[in-house]
Amino acid sequence: MEKAAEKINAALAGKPQIFEWQHQKLDGTVFATEVNLNRVELANGPHLLAMVQDISWRKEAEGLLRESEERFRTLAEMLPEAVFETDVELKISYANRKAFELFGYMGSFPENGLHILDLIVSEDRERARGNIEERIQGKKRTAAKYHALRKDGTAFPVLIHANDVRKDGEVVGLRGVLVDLSEREQVEAEILKLRKLESVGVLAGGIAHDFNNLLTGIFGNLEMAKMFLSPEHKSYSFLETASQSMENATNLTKQLLTFAKGGEPVKEVLDIGRIIVETAQFSLRGSKVGLQTRIAPDLLPVEADKGQLNQVITNLVINAQQAMPTGGVIVITAENVDISGLRQVKITVQDEGVGIASQYLDKIFDPYFSTKQQGSGLGLASVHSIIVKHGGTIKVDSVLNRGTTFTIHLPATEKKEEKTGGELTANTDAVLESNVRVLIMDDEEVVREVVGEMLEVMGHEVVHAVDGREAVEKYRQAWDNNNPYDVVIMDLTVPGGMGGQEAAENILKIDPQAVMIVSSGYSTDPVMARYEEYGFKGRVGKPYRFAALQAVILEVLKNSKEKQ
C-alpha cells in the first residue's frame, strides 16, 4: 500500500502515473491491470482521475511470446551450426554459442561491435558485399561459400545461408546460418586420396605383375646357369651377385603388391624371430640409431604373409628411428604368451623418442593421420590392417619425451617352417619324379621358355599353351587320347584372354582329379591365398626358383598319389 500511496501523491502533485498493478476480484482471483492516474481540476478543487484496464490477455500473450522466444533461443543455442543476426549496419546483434566457439570469441564480440564482413577473409569480402547487396535488393541468391576468419587469424571454409530482415517494409538487418565445411572438405579430400590410391594401386599391381614376369625370365636363366657351373668357376661369383640383386628386385615387387592389393595374406609358416632381426637390421643400415633384439630361443613360428610382416616391422622401426633424430636405441622383443588358453607370439617395438601426445593415441592408426609434417598417414594404418588380417592385435603406449611402445600379438602355430629355398643342382637327389607330363599355360613367352627349361632339367616332358582356352583344348585332347597330363601349371592372369581360374573350372569338368598348380605375378591375389577353394592343388609365385618349382610339383604329385 505504501507504493500505491506514492503513486497517488505523485499524480496529485501533477505528475501523471502509468503503472501495472495486481487487483483482486470479489471471488479472490488476482488479475493484472494497467493503472493511469492523473490530477484533474474541478470546481470544488483538485481530484484524482484513475483509469484501470484489465490487461490479463496482454500478459498472457507476453508470456507466450517469452516462452516462444526462449524455446527458439534454446534451439538456436543447441544447433551444431552458427546462427547470427545483424542490425541495419550489418554489425552482429546476436550469435549463438556455436558461433562464438567457431570464431574463437569467448561469449562476446568486441565492445564496438563486429561487422559481418570482418568474419570473412579479405579475398572474399567484395564478393560477400555484393551478395549482401543483392539479397537486400530482393534478388534471390542461394547459399554462398567463403573462407571465414577466426579471432586468431586462421581461415576455414564456410557456407552461409542468409535472408534480409524487414520491419514495416524496411531492411533492418540480416539473419542467417553459417556451416563449417572443414570436416566435409577433409572427408572429400580423403575420398579423393582413396580414389587416387586405388588408381595408383591398380598401376602398382600391374607394374609388379609385369615386372615379376620379367624377373622370372632373368632369375630362371641365372639359376639355370649356376646349376651347370661349379662354385669355383670364375663366372659363378658374378652370377651369384646378380642373383642377390634380383632378390632385391623381387622384394621391390612384393612391396608394390602389398601396396596395391586388397586381397588376403598369402600365408606360410615363418620363423618370425629371424624375420624381425633381419628386417630391423636392414631398415636401420647406415643409421645412428642402435638396435637391441631380445628374441626368445623357443619362439614359436607363425602362419603369415612374409612380405606383409616385413612391411610391419619396417614401418615400426622407421617410425621409431624418425622419433629419435638425435639418436637412441630401439629395443625389439619377441616371446611366447598364453592369452585365454591360446598360444600367441608377443612382439614389442620400443623407442626412446619424442613420444605421442595422448590426444592423438586414439587416431594413430587412422588412414591419413600423421603427427609428421611430411608424413603420408598410411604407414601405421597399413600396419594395423595387416595385423588385423592376420588375426592379431596391435596397441600403442606412449609418454611424451620418453618414448613409444607398439605391442603386437599374433596367433602362434605348432607347424614347422617350410624349407623350399636353397640351392639345388641338376643331379640333385630331390628329383624323385621323372617323365612327368607337364602342361604350362602362360601368356609370356619368356616365362614359358625358362619354366620349360627348368622342367626339362628336372626330367619332365613339357607342353606349352599361351592362354586358358588353348590349355583347356590341349588337356581335352590329351584326355581323349588316354595320355593325360600329370601336372598343369597355369598363370592366373592373361590380359585379353582366358586366365587360370576360368581354365581350371573347365579342366575340372573334363577331369575332376586334375592336378593343377596356380601361378601369378600377383602373389597376393585371393586365388593364390585360397587356391584349394578354386580347385588347385598347389601354388607358386613369380619369379620362380628352381627349388620352389620342383618342391611344389613333388608335393602335389605326392598328395595326388596318396589320395588314389
ZASE-320109 format. One record per residue (C-alpha): residue in one letter; x, y, z. Coordinates in steps of 0.1 Angstrom, whole numbers, plus 2048, in hexadecimal, padded with zeros to 3 digits. Layout:
N
aXYZ
...
This chain:
564
m800800800
e81D817806
k8278157E1
a80381D7D7
a80383B7ED
e8238477DD
k8138447BA
i7F38577C6
n8078737D6
a81C8777B7
a7FE8797A1
l7ED8937B8
a80D8A77B6
g8088AA790
k81D88C785
p808874771
q80E85077A
i80A831764
f813810774
e8097EC777
w7F77DF795
q7E97BF7A3
h7C47C17AC
q7AE7A87BE
k78A79F7B4
l76F7997CD
d7737737C7
g7987777D2
t7A87727AF
v7C57897A7
f7C879A785
a7E07B2775
t7D67D676D
e7E47F575F
v7DD814774
n7DE837767
l7DD853781
n7D8878779
r7D089778D
v7B28AA781
e7A58CB78D
l7808CD794
a76B8E97A2
n76E8DC7C5
g7948D87C3
p7AE8BF7B6
h7A389B7B2
l7B487A7A7
l7A886A787
a7B0845786
m7AB82E767
v7B080976D
q7B37F1750
d7B37CB752
i7D37C0740
s7D179A748
w7CF792723
r7EE7A771C
k802797738
e7F877572B
a80377E708
e82478C715
g82A76C729
l82375770A
l83A76D6F6
r856769710
e852744710
s8547436EA
e8737596EA
e883744705
r87A7246F2
f8897306D2
r8A773F6E3
t8AD71E6F5
l8AB70C6D3
a8C37256C4
e8DB71F6E0
m8D96FA6DB
l8DF6FB6B5
p9006ED6A9
e902709690
a90872E696
v8E9744697
f8EC76A694
e8D878B691
t8E57AD687
d8D77D068A
v8D27E866D
e8F77F166D
l8FF7CB66A
k90E7CA68C
i9077A969E
s8EB7AE6B7
y8E67896C1
a8FB76A6BE
n8F57476CD
r90F7346E1
k91C7216C3
a9247426B1
f93974E6CE
e94B72C6D0
l95072A6AA
f96074C6A8
g97474A6C8
y9627656DC
m95B75E701
g936765703
s9377896F6
f94279E6D9
p9577BE6DB
e9467DB6ED
n9447F06CE
g9327D46BC
l93D7BC6A1
h9347C267C
i9297A266A
l9447A8650
d95E7A866B
l95878366D
i96177D649
v98577C63B
s98F79B627
e990788606
d96B77F609
r95D7A0618
e9547B15F8
r9417935EB
a92F79060D
r9267B560C
g9187B15E9
n9037935F4
i8F57A6612
e8EB7C45FC
e8D97AC5E4
r8C779C601
i8BC7BE60F
q8B07C85EC
g8997AA5EC
k8AD7965D3
k8AC7715DB
r8CD7615E3
t8D773F5EE
a8EF73760B
a912744604
k93473460D
y94F74A61C
h96E746631
a967754654
l97F76366C
r983759691
k98E7716AC
d9B17626AB
g9B4769686
t9B0745679
a99973F65C
f980724656
p96671C63B
v941724642
l91F724631
i90874163A
h8E3741636
a8D476463D
n8B4778639
d8AD79C63E
v8977A665C
r87C7C0655
k8667D666B
d84B7EB65C
g8597E363A
e87C7F0643
v89B7DB646
v8A77DB66A
g8C27C0668
l8CB79D65E
r8C377B66E
g8D675B664
v8E773A66A
l90C734665
v91871065E
d93C706665
l9486F2647
s96A6E8655
e9616C365D
r94D6C063D
e96A6CC628
q9826B663B
v96B697634
e9696A1610
a98F6A460F
e99368261E
i97A673605
l98F6835E9
k9AF6745F9
l99E6525FB
r9956545D6
k9B865F5CD
l9C66435E3
e9AF62A5D2
s9BB6365B0
v9DF6345BB
g9D96125CB
v9CC6055AA
l9EA613598
aA026055B3
g9F25E35B0
g9F55E458A
iA1A5EE58C
aA215D35A6
hA105B9590
dA245C2571
fA445C7585
nA405A4594
nA3C595572
lA5D5A6567
lA6E59A587
tA62577581
gA76576560
iA9558756F
fA94574590
gA8D55257F
nAAA556567
lAC2561583
eAB9542597
mABC52B579
aADE53A571
kAEA535595
mADE511595
fAF6507579
lB14519589
sB2850F5A7
pB2A5295C3
eB5052B5BB
hB49537597
kB5355B591
sB31564584
yB1E5555A1
sB255725B9
fB1858B59F
lAF857759B
eAF55755C1
tAF859B5C4
aADE59F5A8
sAC75875BB
qACA59C5DA
sAC15BB5C7
mAA35A95B9
eA985A05DC
nA975C65E4
aA825CB5C4
tA6B5AF5D0
nA665C05F1
lA5D5E05DF
tA415CF5CC
kA345C05ED
qA325E35FB
lA1F5EF5DC
lA075D25E0
tA025D8605
f9FA5FC5FD
a9E35F35E0
k9D05D65EE
g9AE5D35FE
g9AF5AD602
e9B959761E
p9DC58F62B
v9ED57261A
k9F755F639
eA1454763F
vA2453A65F
lA40553669
dA5C557682
iA4F57968E
gA6E57F6A4
rA8657C686
iA6F593671
iA6F5AD68D
vA945AE691
eA9C5AE66B
tA825C9663
aA8B5E0680
qAB05DE678
fAA95E5653
sA9360365B
lAAD613672
rACB60E65C
gADF62F65B
sACB63D678
kAD964B699
vABD63A6AC
gAC761B6BF
lAB45FA6BF
qAAF5E06DA
tA9B5C06D2
rA905A86ED
iA8158A6DC
aA7656D6F1
pA8B54E6E7
dA6B5386E7
lA575526D4
lA3A5406C2
pA3554569C
vA1755868D
eA0355266E
aA0557365C
dA0D58663C
kA3258C63C
gA325AB627
qA175BB63C
lA285B365D
nA485C264F
qA335E1648
vA265E266B
iA495E067B
tA575F9662
nA3D613669
lA3F61068F
vA6561168E
iA6662F677
nA4C64168C
aA6163B6AB
qA81647699
qA7066768E
aA6466D6B2
mA8866E6BD
pA996886A6
tAB768C6BD
gABC6666C1
gAB164C6DB
vAAA6276DD
iA8D6136D0
vA855F46E4
iA715D86D3
tA665BA6E8
aA5359A6DD
eA4657F6F5
nA2C5656F8
vA0D56D70D
d9EC55C716
i9CD571713
s9AC56171C
g9BB53F715
l9C85486F3
r9ED5486EA
q9F95696DC
vA1957B6D3
kA1C59C6E3
iA325B66D2
tA3B5D86E0
vA4D5F56CE
qA5960F6E7
dA6C6306E1
eA7964D6F5
gA6B6686DF
vA556866E3
gA356726E9
iA126786DE
a9FA6906EF
s9DD67F701
q9C26906EC
y9D16806CD
l9D465C6D9
d9B06526CF
k9B765F6AC
i9D96516A6
f9CD634690
d9B464A67C
p9BB64D657
y9CC66E64E
f9D1678672
s9F5682679
tA07696693
kA2369C67A
qA236BA662
qA2E6A4645
gA1C684650
sA03673639
g9EF665655
l9EE642644
gA0B630656
l9FA628677
a9D8624666
s9E8609650
v9F85F966F
h9D75F7681
s9C55E9662
i9E05CE65D
i9DF5C3682
v9B95C1683
k9B95AD662
h9D0594673
g9B8590691
g9CE5A46A8
t9CD5C46BC
i9E35E36BF
k9E25FF6D9
v9F861D6E1
dA0362C702
sA1764D703
vA2466771B
lA2F68970D
nA5568D70D
rA5966A71A
gA506536FD
tA3663D6EC
tA306186EE
fA1C6046D4
tA105E26E0
iA055C76C7
h9F45A66CE
l9F358C6B2
p9E55686B3
aA0154F6B6
tA0252D6A5
eA1150C6AD
kA19505689
kA3D50467D
eA4B51E665
eA4A512641
kA6D511630
tA6851760B
gA8752C605
gAAB523601
eAC15185E5
lAB94F95D0
tACC4EB5B3
aAC24D8594
nACE4B85A4
tABC4BE5C6
dAAE4A05D8
aA8E4B45DD
vA834AC5BA
lA6D48E5C3
eA564905A6
sA5F490581
nA4E48C560
vA314A056E
rA1B4B1554
vA174D555C
lA014EF54B
iA0C51354F
m9F452F548
dA02552548
d9FD570531
eA2257B533
eA3956851C
vA5856E532
vA4655E54F
rA3B54053B
eA5F53B52E
vA7153E54F
vA58529562
gA5950F547
eA7F50E549
mA7D50956F
lA634ED56C
eA784DB551
vA964DD567
mA814CC582
gA7A4B1569
hA564BA55F
eA444BB53E
vA374DE537
vA1B4EC521
hA1351151E
a9F252551C
v9F054B518
d9CE54F529
g9B353D53C
r99F53451D
e9BC52350D
a9C551152E
v9A1503531
e9A24F750D
k9C34E6511
y9B94D6531
r9994C9520
q9AC4BB503
a9C54A951A
w9A849C52F
d99648F511
n9B647E505
n9BA46D526
n9DB47F52C
p9D2499547
y9E94B3556
d9F64AB578
v9F94D0582
v9EC4F0574
i9FD51157E
m9E652F575
d9EB554576
l9CF565589
t9CD585574
v9CD58654E
p9C55A8540
g9A95A6526
g9A6580529
m99B56453F
g9AE56355F
g9B7547576
q99854958D
e980544570
a99652B55F
a99851657F
e972515581
n97050855E
i98C4EE563
l97B4E1582
k95C4DA56E
i9714C4557
d9854B4574
p97A4BA597
q99B4AB5A4
a9B14C3590
v9D14CE5A2
m9D44F359C
i9EC50D5AA
v9E25315A9
s9FD54B5A1
s9FC5715A1
gA115915A2
y9F459D5B8
sA005885D5
t9E65985EC
d9C85905D6
p9AC57F5EB
v9AE5615D5
m9D355D5DF
a9C9560603
r9AD546602
y9B85325E3
e9A85115EF
e9855215EE
y98A5275C9
g9945035C1
f9BA5075C1
k9D04EF5D4
g9EE5075D8
r9FA52A5D1
vA1B53A5C7
gA215605C5
kA365715AB
pA535745A6
yA5954F5A8
rA7653F5BA
fA8151D5AE
aA7F50E5D1
aA5D51D5D8
lA4E5125B7
qA5D4EF5BB
aA504ED5DF
vA2C4F65D7
iA2B4DD5BA
lA384C15D0
eA1F4CB5EB
vA004CB5D5
lA0A4AA5C5
kA1049A5E7
n9EF4A65F4
s9DD49B5D5
k9EB4775D8
e9E24755FC
k9BE47D5F4
q9BC4625D9
